[in-house]
Amino acid sequence: MRAIGFEENGGPEVLRTVEVPTPDAGPGEVLVRVAYAGVNYAEVQHRLGDFGPPDPLDIPGMEASGHVAALGENVSGLAVGDPVAVYLPDGGGYAEYAVAPARFAFPLRTSLGEIDLRTAGGVALVLPTAYGVLAGAARLRPGDSVLIHAAAGGVGSAAAQIARALGADTVYGTVGSSDKAEYAKRFGYDAVFPREDFLGVVRDATGGRGAVGGPTRLASLEVLAPFGRVAFYGEAARHPDLNLPLLPLWKNNRALTGYNIGDVSRRAPDLLRTHGLAALELVASGSVHIDVTDILPLAAAAQAHERMQAGRNVGKTLLAV
Ligand SMILES: NC(=O)c1ccc[n+]([C@@H]2O[C@H](COP(=O)([O-])OP(=O)(O)OC[C@H]3O[C@@H](n4cnc5c(N)ncnc54)[C@H](OP(=O)(O)O)[C@@H]3O)[C@@H](O)[C@H]2O)c1
């Protein structure tokens, strides 16, 4: 089968088209004929080497949509030909076929209607993450105010809408440019601020009370309301780790919490599935819109990575396989 792989870490140019054997579905797994693969910042970091070197050839891609092509042993509830969205904890989505754990294969025929393959190409990593960050890590409660960084991106745009569906009262976002602020308005933000000076603006917008929730960046701790939570789930700027003093958490009634989908997939896979299914229902019901802004051919994966690494992407970028 045809796939996109890399044999060394580096810039987008290390991604190249390769011919590899079609994988087999093992016990508890499904083989999917990929229709669309979502492009995610995690795959940029994978290529750059943040998660280690390739061994010996890595095929990136943590989410895809397509049809079930084969079932491994001990798989129930799915049939060959079913349309699914799959979360791929070990990558492999930038390919004609991918193998996924069956528990991370989300049926697209839901009780509320069928989700199309194009939309579904950008959901299986994004939705469990956005839902898990808000409902799990941040313990979002009705009436909370939420601040979401990278507000116009894949996870950010879904998170804004899920936060609203979970009862958030006010939803703020930060973005890297004014174009993105304009674009992000379609996701229902109450206000979207420039990333560089969000601290002062958020304090003003909330009458000095601050906001709760919101992923990334330790500076966000500064704008928390009493008992607010920063849910930290990414580091797109790739800064070195920090040693954080704990006393300011006590002195200011702050909490810092984390979300990592890889850890959830290993230690709480049923919870990941629950979060994914709950968020997919919101898509099927029309409460959450996955905004596919760009569809490139599989062979143009390097181009998609280049734009994302430079922070020029908005919404969801897909590769059409
Ligand atoms: N923990 C988990 O389990 C998990 C799972 C999925 C994704 N994530 C994380 O969630 C975040 C969003 O992922 P995504 O795939 O949806 O990507 P995305 O938001 O569609 O794209 C990445 C965005 O990050 C922002 N950014 C901030 N600083 C940047 C920098 N120095 N260089 C490049 N971009 C920068 C840019 O938006 P602005 O210019 O608007 O700031 C850029 O558009 C990423 O940090 C990713 O690693 C974590």
Ligand as a Chemical Component Dictionary entry (heavy atoms), coordinates in Angstrom:
data_LIG
# 
_chem_comp.id                   LIG 
_chem_comp.type                 NON-POLYMER 
_chem_comp.pdbx_formal_charge   0 
_chem_comp.three_letter_code    LIG 
# 
loop_
_chem_comp_atom.comp_id 
_chem_comp_atom.atom_id 
_chem_comp_atom.alt_atom_id 
_chem_comp_atom.type_symbol 
_chem_comp_atom.charge 
_chem_comp_atom.model_Cartn_x 
_chem_comp_atom.model_Cartn_y 
_chem_comp_atom.model_Cartn_z 
_chem_comp_atom.pdbx_ordinal 
LIG N1  N1  N 0  -2.451 16.259 25.203 1  
LIG C1  C1  C 0  -3.067 15.618 24.232 2  
LIG O1  O1  O 0  -3.500 14.494 24.405 3  
LIG C2  C2  C 0  -3.253 16.309 22.909 4  
LIG C3  C3  C 0  -4.002 15.724 21.892 5  
LIG C4  C4  C 0  -4.197 16.431 20.702 6  
LIG C5  C5  C 0  -3.610 17.684 20.556 7  
LIG N2  N2  N 1  -2.847 18.191 21.564 8  
LIG C6  C6  C 0  -2.233 19.527 21.464 9  
LIG O2  O2  O 0  -3.265 20.440 21.180 10 
LIG C7  C7  C 0  -2.732 21.557 20.517 11 
LIG C8  C8  C 0  -3.592 21.842 19.282 12 
LIG O3  O3  O 0  -3.432 20.745 18.395 13 
LIG P1  P1  P 0  -4.042 20.773 16.925 14 
LIG O4  O4  O 0  -3.555 19.536 16.256 15 
LIG O5  O5  O -1 -5.487 21.049 16.977 16 
LIG O6  O6  O 0  -3.261 21.983 16.260 17 
LIG P2  P2  P 0  -3.849 23.402 15.801 18 
LIG O7  O7  O 0  -4.358 24.120 16.993 19 
LIG O8  O8  O 0  -4.777 23.191 14.646 20 
LIG O9  O9  O 0  -2.535 24.083 15.248 21 
LIG C9  C9  C 0  -1.493 24.455 16.105 22 
LIG C10 C10 C 0  -1.699 25.925 16.565 23 
LIG O10 O10 O 0  -0.861 26.172 17.674 24 
LIG C11 C11 C 0  -0.684 27.565 17.798 25 
LIG N3  N3  N 0  0.673  27.896 18.189 26 
LIG C12 C12 C 0  0.997  28.506 19.337 27 
LIG N4  N4  N 0  2.318  28.677 19.411 28 
LIG C13 C13 C 0  2.841  28.160 18.285 29 
LIG C14 C14 C 0  4.168  28.031 17.776 30 
LIG N5  N5  N 0  5.228  28.483 18.456 31 
LIG N6  N6  N 0  4.334  27.415 16.580 32 
LIG C15 C15 C 0  3.262  26.938 15.889 33 
LIG N7  N7  N 0  1.998  27.034 16.327 34 
LIG C16 C16 C 0  1.792  27.639 17.508 35 
LIG C17 C17 C 0  -1.044 28.165 16.435 36 
LIG O11 O11 O 0  -2.278 28.878 16.610 37 
LIG P3  P3  P 0  -2.286 30.414 17.104 38 
LIG O12 O12 O 0  -1.385 31.128 16.132 39 
LIG O13 O13 O 0  -3.681 30.849 17.005 40 
LIG O14 O14 O 0  -1.777 30.424 18.510 41 
LIG C18 C18 C 0  -1.272 26.955 15.548 42 
LIG O15 O15 O 0  -2.209 27.185 14.557 43 
LIG C19 C19 C 0  -1.272 21.214 20.198 44 
LIG O16 O16 O 0  -0.436 21.813 21.159 45 
LIG C20 C20 C 0  -1.252 19.708 20.334 46 
LIG O17 O17 O 0  0.024  19.193 20.652 47 
LIG C21 C21 C 0  -2.663 17.534 22.732 48 
# 
loop_
_chem_comp_bond.comp_id 
_chem_comp_bond.atom_id_1 
_chem_comp_bond.atom_id_2 
_chem_comp_bond.value_order 
_chem_comp_bond.pdbx_ordinal 
LIG N1  C1  SING 1  
LIG C1  O1  DOUB 2  
LIG C1  C2  SING 3  
LIG C2  C3  SING 4  
LIG C2  C21 DOUB 5  
LIG C3  C4  DOUB 6  
LIG C4  C5  SING 7  
LIG C5  N2  DOUB 8  
LIG N2  C6  SING 9  
LIG N2  C21 SING 10 
LIG C6  O2  SING 11 
LIG C6  C20 SING 12 
LIG O2  C7  SING 13 
LIG C7  C8  SING 14 
LIG C7  C19 SING 15 
LIG C8  O3  SING 16 
LIG O3  P1  SING 17 
LIG P1  O4  DOUB 18 
LIG P1  O5  SING 19 
LIG P1  O6  SING 20 
LIG O6  P2  SING 21 
LIG P2  O7  DOUB 22 
LIG P2  O8  SING 23 
LIG P2  O9  SING 24 
LIG O9  C9  SING 25 
LIG C9  C10 SING 26 
LIG C10 O10 SING 27 
LIG C10 C18 SING 28 
LIG O10 C11 SING 29 
LIG C11 N3  SING 30 
LIG C11 C17 SING 31 
LIG N3  C12 SING 32 
LIG N3  C16 SING 33 
LIG C12 N4  DOUB 34 
LIG N4  C13 SING 35 
LIG C13 C14 SING 36 
LIG C13 C16 DOUB 37 
LIG C14 N5  SING 38 
LIG C14 N6  DOUB 39 
LIG N6  C15 SING 40 
LIG C15 N7  DOUB 41 
LIG N7  C16 SING 42 
LIG C17 O11 SING 43 
LIG C17 C18 SING 44 
LIG O11 P3  SING 45 
LIG P3  O12 DOUB 46 
LIG P3  O13 SING 47 
LIG P3  O14 SING 48 
LIG C18 O15 SING 49 
LIG C19 O16 SING 50 
LIG C19 C20 SING 51 
LIG C20 O17 SING 52 
# 
